Amino acid sequence: MSGPAVRQRDPDRDPGLQPERTRLAWRRTTLSGTVVAVLAVKTVLHGGASAAGIVACAVCCVLWLGFLSVAHLRIRALAMAATPRAFAPRHAAAAVLCTVAMAVCGAALVL
């Protein structure tokens, strides 16, 4: 048999590398979200504190905390198990929602 149904095991492949790369990607994304939240606070404080700016900044910070909690759960799951379990769809949806909403809040603060 040949094709995708048959999987060949590569003896040189280290299965521990993929979870490590995924953990690093989660950390980079969390750092990016932190930068967005800090820049949102800086924008509101520097441009004068309007009610809409304060609300957008507060929403951005809450979304950052939500993303941070999802990322922390995933990083811990990847660090604890040799073969990590699949990422729950509700956690993935929460991460996507927080990321997109932070981008929208950031765009609202700039405009």
Gaussian input, Z-matrix of N, CA and C with variables (Angstrom, degrees):
# hf/3-21g

backbone

0 1
 N
 C     1     B1
 C     2     B2     1     A1
 N     3     B3     2     A2     1     D1
 C     4     B4     3     A3     2     D2
 C     5     B5     4     A4     3     D3
 N     6     B6     5     A5     4     D4
 C     7     B7     6     A6     5     D5
 C     8     B8     7     A7     6     D6
 N     9     B9     8     A8     7     D7
 C    10    B10     9     A9     8     D8
 C    11    B11    10    A10     9     D9
 N    12    B12    11    A11    10    D10
 C    13    B13    12    A12    11    D11
 C    14    B14    13    A13    12    D12
 N    15    B15    14    A14    13    D13
 C    16    B16    15    A15    14    D14
 C    17    B17    16    A16    15    D15
 N    18    B18    17    A17    16    D16
 C    19    B19    18    A18    17    D17
 C    20    B20    19    A19    18    D18
 N    21    B21    20    A20    19    D19
 C    22    B22    21    A21    20    D20
 C    23    B23    22    A22    21    D21
 N    24    B24    23    A23    22    D22
 C    25    B25    24    A24    23    D23
 C    26    B26    25    A25    24    D24
 N    27    B27    26    A26    25    D25
 C    28    B28    27    A27    26    D26
 C    29    B29    28    A28    27    D27
 N    30    B30    29    A29    28    D28
 C    31    B31    30    A30    29    D29
 C    32    B32    31    A31    30    D30
 N    33    B33    32    A32    31    D31
 C    34    B34    33    A33    32    D32
 C    35    B35    34    A34    33    D33
 N    36    B36    35    A35    34    D34
 C    37    B37    36    A36    35    D35
 C    38    B38    37    A37    36    D36
 N    39    B39    38    A38    37    D37
 C    40    B40    39    A39    38    D38
 C    41    B41    40    A40    39    D39
 N    42    B42    41    A41    40    D40
 C    43    B43    42    A42    41    D41
 C    44    B44    43    A43    42    D42
 N    45    B45    44    A44    43    D43
 C    46    B46    45    A45    44    D44
 C    47    B47    46    A46    45    D45
 N    48    B48    47    A47    46    D46
 C    49    B49    48    A48    47    D47
 C    50    B50    49    A49    48    D48
 N    51    B51    50    A50    49    D49
 C    52    B52    51    A51    50    D50
 C    53    B53    52    A52    51    D51
 N    54    B54    53    A53    52    D52
 C    55    B55    54    A54    53    D53
 C    56    B56    55    A55    54    D54
 N    57    B57    56    A56    55    D55
 C    58    B58    57    A57    56    D56
 C    59    B59    58    A58    57    D57
 N    60    B60    59    A59    58    D58
 C    61    B61    60    A60    59    D59
 C    62    B62    61    A61    60    D60
 N    63    B63    62    A62    61    D61
 C    64    B64    63    A63    62    D62
 C    65    B65    64    A64    63    D63
 N    66    B66    65    A65    64    D64
 C    67    B67    66    A66    65    D65
 C    68    B68    67    A67    66    D66
 N    69    B69    68    A68    67    D67
 C    70    B70    69    A69    68    D68
 C    71    B71    70    A70    69    D69
 N    72    B72    71    A71    70    D70
 C    73    B73    72    A72    71    D71
 C    74    B74    73    A73    72    D72
 N    75    B75    74    A74    73    D73
 C    76    B76    75    A75    74    D74
 C    77    B77    76    A76    75    D75
 N    78    B78    77    A77    76    D76
 C    79    B79    78    A78    77    D77
 C    80    B80    79    A79    78    D78
 N    81    B81    80    A80    79    D79
 C    82    B82    81    A81    80    D80
 C    83    B83    82    A82    81    D81
 N    84    B84    83    A83    82    D82
 C    85    B85    84    A84    83    D83
 C    86    B86    85    A85    84    D84
 N    87    B87    86    A86    85    D85
 C    88    B88    87    A87    86    D86
 C    89    B89    88    A88    87    D87
 N    90    B90    89    A89    88    D88
 C    91    B91    90    A90    89    D89
 C    92    B92    91    A91    90    D90
 N    93    B93    92    A92    91    D91
 C    94    B94    93    A93    92    D92
 C    95    B95    94    A94    93    D93
 N    96    B96    95    A95    94    D94
 C    97    B97    96    A96    95    D95
 C    98    B98    97    A97    96    D96
 N    99    B99    98    A98    97    D97
 C   100   B100    99    A99    98    D98
 C   101   B101   100   A100    99    D99
 N   102   B102   101   A101   100   D100
 C   103   B103   102   A102   101   D101
 C   104   B104   103   A103   102   D102
 N   105   B105   104   A104   103   D103
 C   106   B106   105   A105   104   D104
 C   107   B107   106   A106   105   D105
 N   108   B108   107   A107   106   D106
 C   109   B109   108   A108   107   D107
 C   110   B110   109   A109   108   D108
 N   111   B111   110   A110   109   D109
 C   112   B112   111   A111   110   D110
 C   113   B113   112   A112   111   D111
 N   114   B114   113   A113   112   D112
 C   115   B115   114   A114   113   D113
 C   116   B116   115   A115   114   D114
 N   117   B117   116   A116   115   D115
 C   118   B118   117   A117   116   D116
 C   119   B119   118   A118   117   D117
 N   120   B120   119   A119   118   D118
 C   121   B121   120   A120   119   D119
 C   122   B122   121   A121   120   D120
 N   123   B123   122   A122   121   D121
 C   124   B124   123   A123   122   D122
 C   125   B125   124   A124   123   D123
 N   126   B126   125   A125   124   D124
 C   127   B127   126   A126   125   D125
 C   128   B128   127   A127   126   D126
 N   129   B129   128   A128   127   D127
 C   130   B130   129   A129   128   D128
 C   131   B131   130   A130   129   D129
 N   132   B132   131   A131   130   D130
 C   133   B133   132   A132   131   D131
 C   134   B134   133   A133   132   D132
 N   135   B135   134   A134   133   D133
 C   136   B136   135   A135   134   D134
 C   137   B137   136   A136   135   D135
 N   138   B138   137   A137   136   D136
 C   139   B139   138   A138   137   D137
 C   140   B140   139   A139   138   D138
 N   141   B141   140   A140   139   D139
 C   142   B142   141   A141   140   D140
 C   143   B143   142   A142   141   D141
 N   144   B144   143   A143   142   D142
 C   145   B145   144   A144   143   D143
 C   146   B146   145   A145   144   D144
 N   147   B147   146   A146   145   D145
 C   148   B148   147   A147   146   D146
 C   149   B149   148   A148   147   D147
 N   150   B150   149   A149   148   D148
 C   151   B151   150   A150   149   D149
 C   152   B152   151   A151   150   D150
 N   153   B153   152   A152   151   D151
 C   154   B154   153   A153   152   D152
 C   155   B155   154   A154   153   D153
 N   156   B156   155   A155   154   D154
 C   157   B157   156   A156   155   D155
 C   158   B158   157   A157   156   D156
 N   159   B159   158   A158   157   D157
 C   160   B160   159   A159   158   D158
 C   161   B161   160   A160   159   D159
 N   162   B162   161   A161   160   D160
 C   163   B163   162   A162   161   D161
 C   164   B164   163   A163   162   D162
 N   165   B165   164   A164   163   D163
 C   166   B166   165   A165   164   D164
 C   167   B167   166   A166   165   D165
 N   168   B168   167   A167   166   D166
 C   169   B169   168   A168   167   D167
 C   170   B170   169   A169   168   D168
 N   171   B171   170   A170   169   D169
 C   172   B172   171   A171   170   D170
 C   173   B173   172   A172   171   D171
 N   174   B174   173   A173   172   D172
 C   175   B175   174   A174   173   D173
 C   176   B176   175   A175   174   D174
 N   177   B177   176   A176   175   D175
 C   178   B178   177   A177   176   D176
 C   179   B179   178   A178   177   D177
 N   180   B180   179   A179   178   D178
 C   181   B181   180   A180   179   D179
 C   182   B182   181   A181   180   D180
 N   183   B183   182   A182   181   D181
 C   184   B184   183   A183   182   D182
 C   185   B185   184   A184   183   D183
 N   186   B186   185   A185   184   D184
 C   187   B187   186   A186   185   D185
 C   188   B188   187   A187   186   D186
 N   189   B189   188   A188   187   D187
 C   190   B190   189   A189   188   D188
 C   191   B191   190   A190   189   D189
 N   192   B192   191   A191   190   D190
 C   193   B193   192   A192   191   D191
 C   194   B194   193   A193   192   D192
 N   195   B195   194   A194   193   D193
 C   196   B196   195   A195   194   D194
 C   197   B197   196   A196   195   D195
 N   198   B198   197   A197   196   D196
 C   199   B199   198   A198   197   D197
 C   200   B200   199   A199   198   D198
 N   201   B201   200   A200   199   D199
 C   202   B202   201   A201   200   D200
 C   203   B203   202   A202   201   D201
 N   204   B204   203   A203   202   D202
 C   205   B205   204   A204   203   D203
 C   206   B206   205   A205   204   D204
 N   207   B207   206   A206   205   D205
 C   208   B208   207   A207   206   D206
 C   209   B209   208   A208   207   D207
 N   210   B210   209   A209   208   D208
 C   211   B211   210   A210   209   D209
 C   212   B212   211   A211   210   D210
 N   213   B213   212   A212   211   D211
 C   214   B214   213   A213   212   D212
 C   215   B215   214   A214   213   D213
 N   216   B216   215   A215   214   D214
 C   217   B217   216   A216   215   D215
 C   218   B218   217   A217   216   D216
 N   219   B219   218   A218   217   D217
 C   220   B220   219   A219   218   D218
 C   221   B221   220   A220   219   D219
 N   222   B222   221   A221   220   D220
 C   223   B223   222   A222   221   D221
 C   224   B224   223   A223   222   D222
 N   225   B225   224   A224   223   D223
 C   226   B226   225   A225   224   D224
 C   227   B227   226   A226   225   D225
 N   228   B228   227   A227   226   D226
 C   229   B229   228   A228   227   D227
 C   230   B230   229   A229   228   D228
 N   231   B231   230   A230   229   D229
 C   232   B232   231   A231   230   D230
 C   233   B233   232   A232   231   D231
 N   234   B234   233   A233   232   D232
 C   235   B235   234   A234   233   D233
 C   236   B236   235   A235   234   D234
 N   237   B237   236   A236   235   D235
 C   238   B238   237   A237   236   D236
 C   239   B239   238   A238   237   D237
 N   240   B240   239   A239   238   D238
 C   241   B241   240   A240   239   D239
 C   242   B242   241   A241   240   D240
 N   243   B243   242   A242   241   D241
 C   244   B244   243   A243   242   D242
 C   245   B245   244   A244   243   D243
 N   246   B246   245   A245   244   D244
 C   247   B247   246   A246   245   D245
 C   248   B248   247   A247   246   D246
 N   249   B249   248   A248   247   D247
 C   250   B250   249   A249   248   D248
 C   251   B251   250   A250   249   D249
 N   252   B252   251   A251   250   D250
 C   253   B253   252   A252   251   D251
 C   254   B254   253   A253   252   D252
 N   255   B255   254   A254   253   D253
 C   256   B256   255   A255   254   D254
 C   257   B257   256   A256   255   D255
 N   258   B258   257   A257   256   D256
 C   259   B259   258   A258   257   D257
 C   260   B260   259   A259   258   D258
 N   261   B261   260   A260   259   D259
 C   262   B262   261   A261   260   D260
 C   263   B263   262   A262   261   D261
 N   264   B264   263   A263   262   D262
 C   265   B265   264   A264   263   D263
 C   266   B266   265   A265   264   D264
 N   267   B267   266   A266   265   D265
 C   268   B268   267   A267   266   D266
 C   269   B269   268   A268   267   D267
 N   270   B270   269   A269   268   D268
 C   271   B271   270   A270   269   D269
 C   272   B272   271   A271   270   D270
 N   273   B273   272   A272   271   D271
 C   274   B274   273   A273   272   D272
 C   275   B275   274   A274   273   D273
 N   276   B276   275   A275   274   D274
 C   277   B277   276   A276   275   D275
 C   278   B278   277   A277   276   D276
 N   279   B279   278   A278   277   D277
 C   280   B280   279   A279   278   D278
 C   281   B281   280   A280   279   D279
 N   282   B282   281   A281   280   D280
 C   283   B283   282   A282   281   D281
 C   284   B284   283   A283   282   D282
 N   285   B285   284   A284   283   D283
 C   286   B286   285   A285   284   D284
 C   287   B287   286   A286   285   D285
 N   288   B288   287   A287   286   D286
 C   289   B289   288   A288   287   D287
 C   290   B290   289   A289   288   D288
 N   291   B291   290   A290   289   D289
 C   292   B292   291   A291   290   D290
 C   293   B293   292   A292   291   D291
 N   294   B294   293   A293   292   D292
 C   295   B295   294   A294   293   D293
 C   296   B296   295   A295   294   D294
 N   297   B297   296   A296   295   D295
 C   298   B298   297   A297   296   D296
 C   299   B299   298   A298   297   D297
 N   300   B300   299   A299   298   D298
 C   301   B301   300   A300   299   D299
 C   302   B302   301   A301   300   D300
 N   303   B303   302   A302   301   D301
 C   304   B304   303   A303   302   D302
 C   305   B305   304   A304   303   D303
 N   306   B306   305   A305   304   D304
 C   307   B307   306   A306   305   D305
 C   308   B308   307   A307   306   D306
 N   309   B309   308   A308   307   D307
 C   310   B310   309   A309   308   D308
 C   311   B311   310   A310   309   D309
 N   312   B312   311   A311   310   D310
 C   313   B313   312   A312   311   D311
 C   314   B314   313   A313   312   D312
 N   315   B315   314   A314   313   D313
 C   316   B316   315   A315   314   D314
 C   317   B317   316   A316   315   D315
 N   318   B318   317   A317   316   D316
 C   319   B319   318   A318   317   D317
 C   320   B320   319   A319   318   D318
 N   321   B321   320   A320   319   D319
 C   322   B322   321   A321   320   D320
 C   323   B323   322   A322   321   D321
 N   324   B324   323   A323   322   D322
 C   325   B325   324   A324   323   D323
 C   326   B326   325   A325   324   D324
 N   327   B327   326   A326   325   D325
 C   328   B328   327   A327   326   D326
 C   329   B329   328   A328   327   D327
 N   330   B330   329   A329   328   D328
 C   331   B331   330   A330   329   D329
 C   332   B332   331   A331   330   D330

   B1=1.4447
   B2=1.5213
   B3=1.2989
   B4=1.4562
   B5=1.5151
   B6=1.2997
   B7=1.4553
   B8=1.5129
   B9=1.3315
   B10=1.4604
   B11=1.5228
   B12=1.3379
   B13=1.4595
   B14=1.5239
   B15=1.3301
   B16=1.4544
   B17=1.5254
   B18=1.3094
   B19=1.4663
   B20=1.5171
   B21=1.2965
   B22=1.4557
   B23=1.5231
   B24=1.3044
   B25=1.4605
   B26=1.5176
   B27=1.3057
   B28=1.4567
   B29=1.5215
   B30=1.3263
   B31=1.4663
   B32=1.5282
   B33=1.3330
   B34=1.4636
   B35=1.5258
   B36=1.3180
   B37=1.4611
   B38=1.5265
   B39=1.3185
   B40=1.4579
   B41=1.5275
   B42=1.3355
   B43=1.4655
   B44=1.5269
   B45=1.3125
   B46=1.4539
   B47=1.5191
   B48=1.3171
   B49=1.4515
   B50=1.5268
   B51=1.3045
   B52=1.4590
   B53=1.5282
   B54=1.3255
   B55=1.4727
   B56=1.5206
   B57=1.3296
   B58=1.4671
   B59=1.5323
   B60=1.3311
   B61=1.4691
   B62=1.5184
   B63=1.3198
   B64=1.4616
   B65=1.5184
   B66=1.3213
   B67=1.4697
   B68=1.5187
   B69=1.3228
   B70=1.4650
   B71=1.5297
   B72=1.3142
   B73=1.4677
   B74=1.5250
   B75=1.3295
   B76=1.4626
   B77=1.5306
   B78=1.3094
   B79=1.4692
   B80=1.5215
   B81=1.3354
   B82=1.4639
   B83=1.5177
   B84=1.3205
   B85=1.4568
   B86=1.5243
   B87=1.3179
   B88=1.4634
   B89=1.5237
   B90=1.3219
   B91=1.4531
   B92=1.5276
   B93=1.3195
   B94=1.4694
   B95=1.5224
   B96=1.3179
   B97=1.4630
   B98=1.5171
   B99=1.3157
   B100=1.4628
   B101=1.5227
   B102=1.3149
   B103=1.4642
   B104=1.5257
   B105=1.3267
   B106=1.4698
   B107=1.5273
   B108=1.3247
   B109=1.4662
   B110=1.5345
   B111=1.3250
   B112=1.4682
   B113=1.5288
   B114=1.3242
   B115=1.4615
   B116=1.5278
   B117=1.3275
   B118=1.4651
   B119=1.5242
   B120=1.3139
   B121=1.4721
   B122=1.5247
   B123=1.3171
   B124=1.4638
   B125=1.5272
   B126=1.3141
   B127=1.4597
   B128=1.5151
   B129=1.3202
   B130=1.4704
   B131=1.5240
   B132=1.3125
   B133=1.4638
   B134=1.5284
   B135=1.3191
   B136=1.4639
   B137=1.5316
   B138=1.3156
   B139=1.4543
   B140=1.5123
   B141=1.2852
   B142=1.4647
   B143=1.5118
   B144=1.2811
   B145=1.4608
   B146=1.5348
   B147=1.3227
   B148=1.4636
   B149=1.5243
   B150=1.3106
   B151=1.4712
   B152=1.5257
   B153=1.3325
   B154=1.4730
   B155=1.5314
   B156=1.3264
   B157=1.4568
   B158=1.5135
   B159=1.3191
   B160=1.4701
   B161=1.5200
   B162=1.3195
   B163=1.4754
   B164=1.5251
   B165=1.3403
   B166=1.4666
   B167=1.5218
   B168=1.3176
   B169=1.4649
   B170=1.5320
   B171=1.3210
   B172=1.4661
   B173=1.5266
   B174=1.3265
   B175=1.4656
   B176=1.5263
   B177=1.3268
   B178=1.4657
   B179=1.5305
   B180=1.3137
   B181=1.4671
   B182=1.5356
   B183=1.3226
   B184=1.4701
   B185=1.5241
   B186=1.3240
   B187=1.4661
   B188=1.5270
   B189=1.3224
   B190=1.4582
   B191=1.5241
   B192=1.3282
   B193=1.4732
   B194=1.5211
   B195=1.3362
   B196=1.4657
   B197=1.5174
   B198=1.3302
   B199=1.4559
   B200=1.5217
   B201=1.3129
   B202=1.4614
   B203=1.5254
   B204=1.3261
   B205=1.4734
   B206=1.5217
   B207=1.3316
   B208=1.4697
   B209=1.5259
   B210=1.3254
   B211=1.4600
   B212=1.5267
   B213=1.3290
   B214=1.4646
   B215=1.5332
   B216=1.3187
   B217=1.4728
   B218=1.5233
   B219=1.3376
   B220=1.4584
   B221=1.5344
   B222=1.3147
   B223=1.4646
   B224=1.5245
   B225=1.3379
   B226=1.4697
   B227=1.5127
   B228=1.3313
   B229=1.4661
   B230=1.5220
   B231=1.3238
   B232=1.4631
   B233=1.5179
   B234=1.3150
   B235=1.4616
   B236=1.5240
   B237=1.3136
   B238=1.4702
   B239=1.5199
   B240=1.3133
   B241=1.4643
   B242=1.5197
   B243=1.3401
   B244=1.4606
   B245=1.5299
   B246=1.3206
   B247=1.4578
   B248=1.5256
   B249=1.3311
   B250=1.4637
   B251=1.5175
   B252=1.3211
   B253=1.4655
   B254=1.5215
   B255=1.3169
   B256=1.4669
   B257=1.5229
   B258=1.2981
   B259=1.4580
   B260=1.5183
   B261=1.3286
   B262=1.4642
   B263=1.5335
   B264=1.3236
   B265=1.4677
   B266=1.5272
   B267=1.3230
   B268=1.4668
   B269=1.5215
   B270=1.3364
   B271=1.4612
   B272=1.5233
   B273=1.3266
   B274=1.4650
   B275=1.5209
   B276=1.3296
   B277=1.4606
   B278=1.5284
   B279=1.3169
   B280=1.4658
   B281=1.5260
   B282=1.3281
   B283=1.4609
   B284=1.5270
   B285=1.3203
   B286=1.4693
   B287=1.5198
   B288=1.3303
   B289=1.4610
   B290=1.5304
   B291=1.3157
   B292=1.4735
   B293=1.5191
   B294=1.3183
   B295=1.4603
   B296=1.5229
   B297=1.3206
   B298=1.4688
   B299=1.5274
   B300=1.3246
   B301=1.4659
   B302=1.5265
   B303=1.3387
   B304=1.4622
   B305=1.5252
   B306=1.3177
   B307=1.4650
   B308=1.5252
   B309=1.3240
   B310=1.4615
   B311=1.5310
   B312=1.3262
   B313=1.4725
   B314=1.5253
   B315=1.3175
   B316=1.4607
   B317=1.5231
   B318=1.3338
   B319=1.4650
   B320=1.5325
   B321=1.3140
   B322=1.4732
   B323=1.5248
   B324=1.3241
   B325=1.4626
   B326=1.5253
   B327=1.3107
   B328=1.4577
   B329=1.5180
   B330=1.3031
   B331=1.4700
   B332=1.4655
   A1=109.24
   A2=114.80
   A3=119.64
   A4=108.82
   A5=115.97
   A6=119.79
   A7=111.06
   A8=115.79
   A9=119.71
   A10=114.09
   A11=118.19
   A12=120.22
   A13=111.70
   A14=116.81
   A15=121.41
   A16=108.36
   A17=116.23
   A18=120.45
   A19=108.81
   A20=114.30
   A21=120.14
   A22=108.22
   A23=116.73
   A24=120.47
   A25=108.99
   A26=114.37
   A27=120.96
   A28=107.82
   A29=118.19
   A30=119.42
   A31=113.14
   A32=117.67
   A33=120.48
   A34=112.41
   A35=117.94
   A36=120.89
   A37=110.30
   A38=116.33
   A39=122.35
   A40=107.58
   A41=119.22
   A42=120.04
   A43=113.13
   A44=117.54
   A45=119.88
   A46=114.08
   A47=117.69
   A48=120.39
   A49=112.86
   A50=118.16
   A51=119.67
   A52=112.15
   A53=120.68
   A54=118.82
   A55=112.75
   A56=117.27
   A57=119.74
   A58=110.61
   A59=116.93
   A60=119.98
   A61=110.76
   A62=116.78
   A63=120.19
   A64=110.75
   A65=117.74
   A66=120.09
   A67=111.48
   A68=116.21
   A69=119.46
   A70=111.23
   A71=117.19
   A72=120.07
   A73=110.89
   A74=117.58
   A75=120.66
   A76=110.20
   A77=117.07
   A78=119.79
   A79=111.42
   A80=117.23
   A81=120.03
   A82=111.29
   A83=116.81
   A84=120.43
   A85=110.81
   A86=117.20
   A87=120.49
   A88=110.38
   A89=117.10
   A90=120.61
   A91=110.93
   A92=117.12
   A93=120.72
   A94=110.88
   A95=117.03
   A96=120.89
   A97=112.05
   A98=116.41
   A99=120.61
   A100=110.66
   A101=116.21
   A102=120.57
   A103=110.08
   A104=117.39
   A105=120.94
   A106=110.27
   A107=117.53
   A108=120.60
   A109=111.04
   A110=117.07
   A111=120.36
   A112=110.30
   A113=116.98
   A114=119.67
   A115=111.82
   A116=117.07
   A117=119.86
   A118=110.35
   A119=116.77
   A120=120.30
   A121=109.99
   A122=116.78
   A123=120.97
   A124=110.97
   A125=118.09
   A126=122.26
   A127=110.93
   A128=116.27
   A129=119.66
   A130=110.41
   A131=117.59
   A132=120.10
   A133=112.03
   A134=116.78
   A135=120.58
   A136=112.03
   A137=116.89
   A138=120.42
   A139=114.01
   A140=118.68
   A141=120.64
   A142=109.13
   A143=116.47
   A144=121.45
   A145=110.57
   A146=116.01
   A147=120.35
   A148=108.33
   A149=116.12
   A150=120.23
   A151=110.97
   A152=117.23
   A153=120.68
   A154=110.48
   A155=117.05
   A156=120.17
   A157=112.39
   A158=116.39
   A159=120.40
   A160=110.64
   A161=116.83
   A162=120.56
   A163=110.40
   A164=117.28
   A165=120.29
   A166=110.82
   A167=116.92
   A168=121.06
   A169=110.85
   A170=116.64
   A171=120.26
   A172=111.14
   A173=116.86
   A174=120.71
   A175=109.92
   A176=116.30
   A177=120.59
   A178=110.61
   A179=117.47
   A180=120.93
   A181=111.70
   A182=117.48
   A183=120.65
   A184=110.15
   A185=117.03
   A186=120.59
   A187=110.80
   A188=116.48
   A189=120.03
   A190=110.31
   A191=116.96
   A192=119.73
   A193=111.42
   A194=117.31
   A195=120.73
   A196=111.52
   A197=116.35
   A198=119.71
   A199=110.92
   A200=116.45
   A201=120.91
   A202=111.10
   A203=117.04
   A204=119.38
   A205=111.76
   A206=117.72
   A207=120.39
   A208=110.00
   A209=116.87
   A210=120.56
   A211=111.19
   A212=116.45
   A213=119.50
   A214=110.79
   A215=116.76
   A216=119.62
   A217=111.08
   A218=116.02
   A219=119.27
   A220=111.42
   A221=117.02
   A222=120.26
   A223=110.24
   A224=116.57
   A225=119.78
   A226=111.57
   A227=117.55
   A228=120.64
   A229=110.74
   A230=117.03
   A231=120.02
   A232=111.99
   A233=117.32
   A234=120.47
   A235=112.42
   A236=117.68
   A237=121.19
   A238=114.09
   A239=117.59
   A240=120.10
   A241=111.30
   A242=115.63
   A243=120.09
   A244=109.58
   A245=116.45
   A246=122.42
   A247=106.93
   A248=117.57
   A249=119.59
   A250=111.66
   A251=114.30
   A252=119.02
   A253=109.15
   A254=115.40
   A255=120.83
   A256=110.17
   A257=115.59
   A258=122.80
   A259=108.01
   A260=116.91
   A261=121.27
   A262=109.93
   A263=117.60
   A264=120.52
   A265=113.00
   A266=118.10
   A267=119.28
   A268=110.98
   A269=117.62
   A270=120.36
   A271=110.77
   A272=116.23
   A273=119.71
   A274=110.69
   A275=116.74
   A276=120.23
   A277=111.15
   A278=116.95
   A279=120.54
   A280=110.93
   A281=117.30
   A282=120.82
   A283=111.02
   A284=116.70
   A285=120.86
   A286=110.53
   A287=116.96
   A288=120.90
   A289=111.06
   A290=117.31
   A291=120.50
   A292=111.14
   A293=117.67
   A294=121.16
   A295=111.60
   A296=116.82
   A297=120.65
   A298=110.30
   A299=117.15
   A300=120.24
   A301=111.36
   A302=117.76
   A303=119.65
   A304=110.52
   A305=116.99
   A306=120.04
   A307=111.17
   A308=116.58
   A309=120.61
   A310=110.56
   A311=116.98
   A312=120.33
   A313=111.00
   A314=116.92
   A315=120.73
   A316=111.65
   A317=116.24
   A318=119.72
   A319=110.74
   A320=117.74
   A321=121.09
   A322=110.67
   A323=117.15
   A324=119.69
   A325=111.57
   A326=118.01
   A327=121.37
   A328=110.97
   A329=116.81
   A330=120.24
   A331=112.05
   D1=147.34
   D2=176.09
   D3=-141.16
   D4=172.82
   D5=178.64
   D6=102.95
   D7=-167.26
   D8=-175.15
   D9=-70.98
   D10=-16.27
   D11=-179.07
   D12=-70.05
   D13=-28.14
   D14=-179.52
   D15=-101.67
   D16=123.56
   D17=179.44
   D18=-107.17
   D19=126.93
   D20=177.14
   D21=-92.51
   D22=132.90
   D23=176.73
   D24=-88.40
   D25=129.11
   D26=178.04
   D27=-93.43
   D28=115.41
   D29=-177.85
   D30=-67.20
   D31=-18.77
   D32=-179.50
   D33=-86.65
   D34=-10.82
   D35=-177.22
   D36=-78.51
   D37=131.95
   D38=177.73
   D39=-98.56
   D40=110.47
   D41=-177.30
   D42=-67.65
   D43=-11.36
   D44=179.48
   D45=-79.75
   D46=-11.04
   D47=-177.87
   D48=-74.65
   D49=-37.45
   D50=-178.24
   D51=-63.60
   D52=-48.00
   D53=176.18
   D54=-60.07
   D55=-34.94
   D56=179.08
   D57=-66.09
   D58=-43.29
   D59=177.52
   D60=-63.63
   D61=-37.68
   D62=179.19
   D63=-67.40
   D64=-42.13
   D65=175.86
   D66=-59.65
   D67=-42.72
   D68=178.95
   D69=-64.91
   D70=-37.51
   D71=177.76
   D72=-64.89
   D73=-41.60
   D74=176.75
   D75=-62.24
   D76=-40.34
   D77=179.71
   D78=-66.43
   D79=-41.04
   D80=177.26
   D81=-62.86
   D82=-42.28
   D83=-179.88
   D84=-66.91
   D85=-38.25
   D86=176.42
   D87=-63.68
   D88=-40.77
   D89=177.37
   D90=-63.02
   D91=-40.69
   D92=177.25
   D93=-61.97
   D94=-42.36
   D95=177.13
   D96=-63.92
   D97=-35.57
   D98=177.23
   D99=-64.84
   D100=-41.46
   D101=177.78
   D102=-62.62
   D103=-41.82
   D104=178.43
   D105=-61.39
   D106=-45.07
   D107=-179.10
   D108=-64.79
   D109=-41.52
   D110=179.36
   D111=-66.15
   D112=-41.82
   D113=177.97
   D114=-66.21
   D115=-32.70
   D116=176.17
   D117=-64.49
   D118=-43.99
   D119=178.04
   D120=-63.72
   D121=-43.74
   D122=179.78
   D123=-62.42
   D124=-41.23
   D125=179.97
   D126=-63.05
   D127=-43.51
   D128=-179.48
   D129=-67.09
   D130=-42.79
   D131=-177.91
   D132=-71.63
   D133=-35.70
   D134=-176.93
   D135=-77.38
   D136=-37.26
   D137=-175.15
   D138=-87.34
   D139=3.34
   D140=-174.73
   D141=93.78
   D142=134.23
   D143=-173.49
   D144=-84.03
   D145=96.67
   D146=173.07
   D147=-93.25
   D148=161.89
   D149=-178.82
   D150=-63.02
   D151=-42.89
   D152=-179.63
   D153=-66.47
   D154=-38.92
   D155=178.64
   D156=-65.46
   D157=-40.10
   D158=178.72
   D159=-65.80
   D160=-41.58
   D161=178.70
   D162=-64.42
   D163=-45.72
   D164=179.60
   D165=-63.00
   D166=-38.91
   D167=178.26
   D168=-66.20
   D169=-43.46
   D170=179.14
   D171=-63.57
   D172=-41.82
   D173=178.44
   D174=-63.91
   D175=-41.94
   D176=178.80
   D177=-61.30
   D178=-41.94
   D179=179.89
   D180=-68.09
   D181=-38.50
   D182=177.13
   D183=-65.85
   D184=-41.37
   D185=177.54
   D186=-64.13
   D187=-37.97
   D188=177.20
   D189=-62.49
   D190=-43.24
   D191=177.76
   D192=-62.94
   D193=-38.30
   D194=176.93
   D195=-63.03
   D196=-46.11
   D197=178.43
   D198=-64.54
   D199=-39.49
   D200=179.24
   D201=-60.21
   D202=-40.89
   D203=179.61
   D204=-67.89
   D205=-40.65
   D206=178.03
   D207=-65.22
   D208=-43.70
   D209=179.75
   D210=-63.71
   D211=-39.66
   D212=179.24
   D213=-63.41
   D214=-41.76
   D215=177.65
   D216=-60.46
   D217=-42.83
   D218=-177.28
   D219=-70.99
   D220=-40.52
   D221=179.09
   D222=-62.95
   D223=-41.65
   D224=177.54
   D225=-64.48
   D226=-41.71
   D227=179.62
   D228=-63.30
   D229=-38.45
   D230=179.03
   D231=-70.52
   D232=-31.66
   D233=-178.19
   D234=-79.71
   D235=-27.93
   D236=-173.64
   D237=-80.69
   D238=-36.33
   D239=-171.73
   D240=-109.94
   D241=146.00
   D242=175.40
   D243=-66.93
   D244=-40.21
   D245=174.68
   D246=-119.44
   D247=99.61
   D248=-176.07
   D249=-68.39
   D250=149.40
   D251=178.65
   D252=-75.59
   D253=163.94
   D254=-178.20
   D255=-64.41
   D256=150.45
   D257=179.11
   D258=-72.69
   D259=127.37
   D260=-177.74
   D261=-64.98
   D262=136.81
   D263=-179.25
   D264=-58.16
   D265=-34.92
   D266=-179.86
   D267=-69.20
   D268=-33.29
   D269=176.21
   D270=-70.88
   D271=-39.83
   D272=177.15
   D273=-63.49
   D274=-42.32
   D275=178.50
   D276=-64.27
   D277=-38.97
   D278=178.12
   D279=-64.55
   D280=-41.68
   D281=179.06
   D282=-63.72
   D283=-43.30
   D284=178.91
   D285=-65.38
   D286=-44.59
   D287=179.84
   D288=-60.88
   D289=-45.27
   D290=179.16
   D291=-63.25
   D292=-41.77
   D293=-178.69
   D294=-65.48
   D295=-47.27
   D296=-179.50
   D297=-66.28
   D298=-42.24
   D299=-179.68
   D300=-66.29
   D301=-35.59
   D302=176.21
   D303=-65.56
   D304=-37.72
   D305=177.16
   D306=-64.27
   D307=-40.12
   D308=178.46
   D309=-66.45
   D310=-42.95
   D311=177.78
   D312=-63.58
   D313=-40.64
   D314=177.44
   D315=-62.89
   D316=-42.00
   D317=177.47
   D318=-65.68
   D319=-37.47
   D320=178.92
   D321=-65.61
   D322=-35.55
   D323=179.13
   D324=-71.32
   D325=-32.81
   D326=-179.10
   D327=-74.37
   D328=-38.33
   D329=-178.00
   D330=-79.44

